[in-house]
């Protein structure tokens, strides 16, 4: 059975109140919104960008994971998101420098 989406991207947007490491303070929501807008603007078919709760890798965060490949990335800014979109989602090449 084929997946409905070619790529499904989950951004951890978890916020912990106890002071433990989490992804939200690193701009996860804003960068998820940016990725969603960019993939729509590019007209990329079969790509879904979603917000996720805790993905339990916050100490490496911020993090996102792309399925069906199950490739995990960290990122810092829009340039990192652009590279993930251009290299991984469009051209099928893993961004080794951001992979965790």
C-alpha positions in Angstrom: 0.0 0.0 0.0 1.4 3.4 -1.0 1.4 6.3 1.4 -1.1 9.1 0.8 1.8 11.6 1.1 5.2 11.4 -0.6 6.7 13.0 2.5 5.1 13.7 5.9 7.1 16.2 8.0 6.6 16.4 11.8 8.0 19.4 13.7 8.3 18.9 17.4 6.6 22.0 18.9 6.6 20.8 22.5 6.7 23.3 25.4 7.8 21.9 28.8 7.0 23.9 31.9 9.5 22.2 34.2 12.6 23.8 32.7 13.7 20.7 30.8 14.9 21.1 27.2 12.2 21.4 24.6 11.8 22.6 21.0 9.2 25.4 21.3 11.7 28.1 22.7 13.8 27.5 19.5 11.2 28.9 17.2 9.7 25.6 16.2 6.2 26.9 15.6 7.4 29.8 13.4 9.7 27.6 11.4 7.0 25.0 10.9 4.8 27.7 9.6 7.6 28.9 7.3 8.1 25.3 6.0 4.4 24.9 5.4 4.2 28.2 3.5 7.2 27.5 1.4 6.1 24.0 0.3 2.7 25.4 -0.6 4.3 28.4 -2.5 6.5 26.0 -4.4 3.5 23.9 -5.3 5.1 20.7 -4.0 2.6 17.8 -4.3 2.3 15.1 -1.7 4.1 16.9 1.1 2.4 17.4 4.5 3.9 19.6 7.2 2.5 19.0 10.7 3.0 20.1 14.2 3.7 17.4 16.7 3.8 17.2 20.4 6.9 15.9 22.1 8.9 13.6 19.8 11.2 12.7 22.8 14.4 14.0 21.3 14.2 17.5 22.7 17.8 17.5 24.0 18.8 17.5 20.3 16.3 20.1 19.4 14.7 21.7 17.8 13.9 18.6 15.8 11.8 17.4 12.9 11.3 14.0 11.4 10.5 13.2 7.7 8.5 10.0 6.9 8.5 7.6 5.2 12.3 7.7 5.4 12.3 8.3 9.2 15.1 10.8 8.9 15.6 13.1 11.9 16.9 16.7 11.6 17.8 19.5 13.8 17.7 23.1 12.5 18.4 26.7 13.6 16.9 29.0 11.0 15.0 29.5 7.7 18.2 28.7 5.8 18.3 25.2 7.4 14.6 24.7 6.6 15.3 25.8 3.0 18.1 23.3 2.7 15.9 20.5 4.0 13.1 21.4 1.6 15.4 21.8 -1.4 17.7 18.8 -0.7 15.5 16.2 1.0 11.9 17.0 -0.1 12.6 18.1 -3.6 15.8 16.2 -4.6 15.7 13.2 -2.3 19.2 13.9 -0.8 19.7 13.7 3.0 21.1 16.8 4.6 23.9 15.1 6.5 25.1 18.2 8.4 21.6 18.6 10.0 20.8 14.9 10.5 20.6 13.6 14.0 
